[in-house]
């Protein structure tokens, strides 16, 4: 092999290493709101945000599962952290806990453990706030909403105040089940998430 060819392959290898080092991984731990329930996967806000972040060398791992609770997310998280070694973890869970009327303390404890595990793995954590219908009672719905703010403050992490801001109160943006956003709502969700993520990127 000539010197020129050796130099070429050395430079090629170096370029690949630099590119790999520059790439960041973002793990989304969510439920049906992030899994694209009722719409095409490529229409979901996670897929749309991936398109926005490709040019910034960010790879999104969408580990969201429809129907997921904080207990289920906590069970799955350690292996996902070990497998993907994400730089950023978005935790979008709790909605199903609330809809099932589960204790707020259980939800908070699960989220707290997920935050801690993510931070211990070296990831920056973003918590996506959620709200539930008022018919669950003023006390429960208030505590549910405030739990996200408290967790963010206690752990000094970034909070998306409400993932469905500008969506949840517009019936034309919600599917017939009264819960899940339509395809038309997904770009609005991206607008709620992307400005929070961009400052966290290298």
C-alpha positions as CSV (number, residue, x, y, z in Angstrom):
1,X,0.0,0.0,0.0
2,X,1.5,3.3,-1.0
3,X,2.0,6.2,1.4
4,X,-0.7,8.2,-0.3
5,X,-3.3,5.4,0.2
6,X,-2.2,5.0,3.8
7,X,-2.7,8.7,4.4
8,X,-6.1,8.6,2.7
9,X,-7.4,5.8,4.9
10,X,-6.0,7.4,8.0
11,X,-7.8,10.6,7.2
12,X,-11.0,8.8,6.4
13,X,-10.8,6.9,9.7
14,X,-10.2,10.2,11.6
15,X,-13.1,11.9,9.9
16,X,-15.4,9.0,10.9
17,X,-14.2,9.2,14.5
18,X,-14.8,12.9,14.7
19,X,-18.3,12.5,13.1
20,X,-19.1,9.7,15.6
21,X,-17.9,11.8,18.5
22,X,-19.9,14.8,17.4
23,X,-23.2,12.8,17.1
24,X,-25.5,13.0,20.0
25,X,-28.2,10.6,21.0
26,X,-31.6,11.7,22.4
27,X,-33.7,9.0,24.1
28,X,-37.5,9.7,24.3
29,X,-39.2,7.7,27.1
30,X,-42.9,8.3,26.5
31,X,-46.4,6.9,26.1
32,X,-48.9,7.0,23.2
33,X,-48.4,10.8,22.9
34,X,-44.9,10.2,21.7
35,X,-45.5,6.8,20.1
36,X,-47.7,8.3,17.4
37,X,-50.9,6.6,18.5
38,X,-53.7,6.9,15.8
39,X,-51.5,8.5,13.2
40,X,-48.7,7.4,10.9
41,X,-45.3,7.0,12.7
42,X,-43.6,9.5,10.3
43,X,-46.3,12.1,11.3
44,X,-45.5,11.9,15.0
45,X,-43.8,14.8,16.8
46,X,-40.8,12.7,17.5
47,X,-40.3,11.8,13.8
48,X,-40.8,15.5,12.8
49,X,-38.3,16.6,15.4
50,X,-35.8,14.0,14.1
51,X,-35.9,15.7,10.7
52,X,-35.2,19.0,12.4
53,X,-32.2,17.7,14.3
54,X,-30.5,15.6,11.6
55,X,-28.4,18.6,10.5
56,X,-27.2,19.0,14.1
57,X,-26.1,15.3,14.1
58,X,-28.6,14.2,16.7
59,X,-30.1,10.7,16.6
60,X,-33.4,10.2,18.3
61,X,-34.2,6.8,19.9
62,X,-38.0,6.7,20.4
63,X,-38.6,4.2,23.1
64,X,-42.2,5.3,23.7
65,X,-44.9,2.7,24.1
66,X,-48.6,3.3,24.0
67,X,-50.3,2.7,27.4
68,X,-47.0,3.1,29.2
69,X,-47.0,4.1,32.9
70,X,-44.1,5.5,34.9
71,X,-43.7,2.0,36.5
72,X,-43.3,0.4,33.0
73,X,-40.9,3.1,31.9
74,X,-38.8,2.7,35.0
75,X,-38.6,-1.0,34.4
76,X,-37.4,-0.5,30.8
77,X,-35.1,2.4,31.4
78,X,-31.9,0.8,32.7
79,X,-31.4,-1.4,29.7
80,X,-32.1,1.4,27.3
81,X,-29.6,3.6,29.0
82,X,-27.0,0.9,28.8
83,X,-27.7,0.1,25.2
84,X,-28.0,3.6,23.8
85,X,-25.9,5.7,26.2
86,X,-28.0,8.8,25.4
87,X,-26.7,12.4,25.9
88,X,-30.3,13.6,26.5
89,X,-33.3,11.8,27.9
90,X,-36.8,13.2,27.5
91,X,-39.2,11.7,30.0
92,X,-42.8,12.0,28.8
93,X,-44.7,9.8,31.2
94,X,-47.3,10.0,33.9
95,X,-50.4,10.7,31.8
96,X,-51.6,7.1,32.0
97,X,-50.8,7.0,35.8
98,X,-53.2,10.0,36.2
99,X,-55.9,8.6,33.9
100,X,-55.9,5.4,36.0
101,X,-56.1,7.4,39.2
102,X,-52.9,6.0,40.6
103,X,-51.3,7.7,43.7
104,X,-49.4,10.9,42.9
105,X,-46.6,9.8,45.2
106,X,-46.1,6.6,43.2
107,X,-45.8,8.5,40.0
108,X,-43.4,11.0,41.5
109,X,-41.2,8.3,43.0
110,X,-41.0,6.5,39.7
111,X,-40.2,9.7,37.8
112,X,-37.6,10.7,40.4
113,X,-35.9,7.3,40.1
114,X,-35.9,7.6,36.3
115,X,-34.4,11.1,36.5
116,X,-31.7,9.8,38.9
117,X,-30.8,6.8,36.7
118,X,-30.6,9.0,33.6
119,X,-28.3,11.5,35.4
120,X,-26.1,8.8,36.8
121,X,-25.6,7.5,33.2
122,X,-24.3,10.9,32.2
123,X,-27.5,12.1,30.4
124,X,-29.1,15.5,30.6
125,X,-32.8,15.1,31.6
126,X,-35.8,16.9,30.2
127,X,-39.1,16.4,31.9
128,X,-42.3,16.8,29.8
129,X,-45.1,18.1,32.0
130,X,-48.6,16.7,31.6
131,X,-52.1,17.6,32.7
132,X,-55.3,15.5,33.2
133,X,-59.0,16.3,32.8
134,X,-60.6,18.4,35.6
135,X,-63.2,15.7,36.2
136,X,-60.6,13.8,38.3
137,X,-61.1,16.4,41.0
138,X,-59.4,19.7,41.7
139,X,-57.1,18.4,44.4
140,X,-55.8,15.4,42.3
141,X,-55.5,17.4,39.0
142,X,-53.6,20.2,40.8
143,X,-51.2,17.9,42.6
144,X,-50.7,16.0,39.3
145,X,-49.8,19.1,37.4
146,X,-47.6,20.6,40.1
147,X,-45.6,17.3,40.6
148,X,-43.7,17.9,37.3
149,X,-42.7,21.4,38.3
150,X,-41.6,20.2,41.7
151,X,-39.5,17.4,40.3
152,X,-37.9,19.8,37.8
153,X,-37.0,22.2,40.6
154,X,-35.8,19.6,43.0
155,X,-33.5,18.0,40.4
156,X,-32.6,21.2,38.6
157,X,-33.6,19.8,35.3
158,X,-35.3,21.4,32.3
159,X,-39.1,21.3,32.2
160,X,-41.5,21.4,29.3
161,X,-44.4,22.9,31.3
162,X,-47.1,21.2,29.2
163,X,-46.4,18.9,26.3
164,X,-49.8,19.6,24.7
165,X,-49.8,23.4,25.2
166,X,-51.8,25.0,22.4
167,X,-53.2,21.6,21.5
168,X,-55.2,20.1,24.3
169,X,-57.9,22.8,24.4
170,X,-58.5,22.7,20.6
171,X,-60.9,19.9,19.8
172,X,-60.1,20.0,16.1
173,X,-56.5,19.0,17.0
174,X,-57.7,16.0,19.1
175,X,-58.7,12.6,17.7
176,X,-62.2,11.2,18.2
177,X,-61.1,9.4,21.4
178,X,-60.8,12.9,23.1
179,X,-57.2,12.2,24.2
180,X,-54.7,11.8,21.4
181,X,-53.5,14.6,19.2
182,X,-54.1,14.4,15.4
183,X,-51.4,14.6,12.8
184,X,-52.1,18.3,12.4
185,X,-51.2,18.8,16.0
186,X,-47.8,17.2,15.8
187,X,-45.9,20.3,14.5
188,X,-47.3,22.3,17.3
189,X,-45.9,19.8,19.8
190,X,-42.5,20.1,18.1
191,X,-42.7,23.8,18.7
192,X,-43.2,23.1,22.4
193,X,-40.3,20.7,22.6
194,X,-37.6,21.8,20.1
195,X,-36.8,25.2,21.7
196,X,-36.2,23.4,25.0
197,X,-33.8,20.9,23.4
198,X,-31.7,23.1,21.2
199,X,-29.9,24.9,24.0
200,X,-28.9,21.5,25.5
201,X,-27.1,20.4,22.3
202,X,-23.3,20.6,22.0
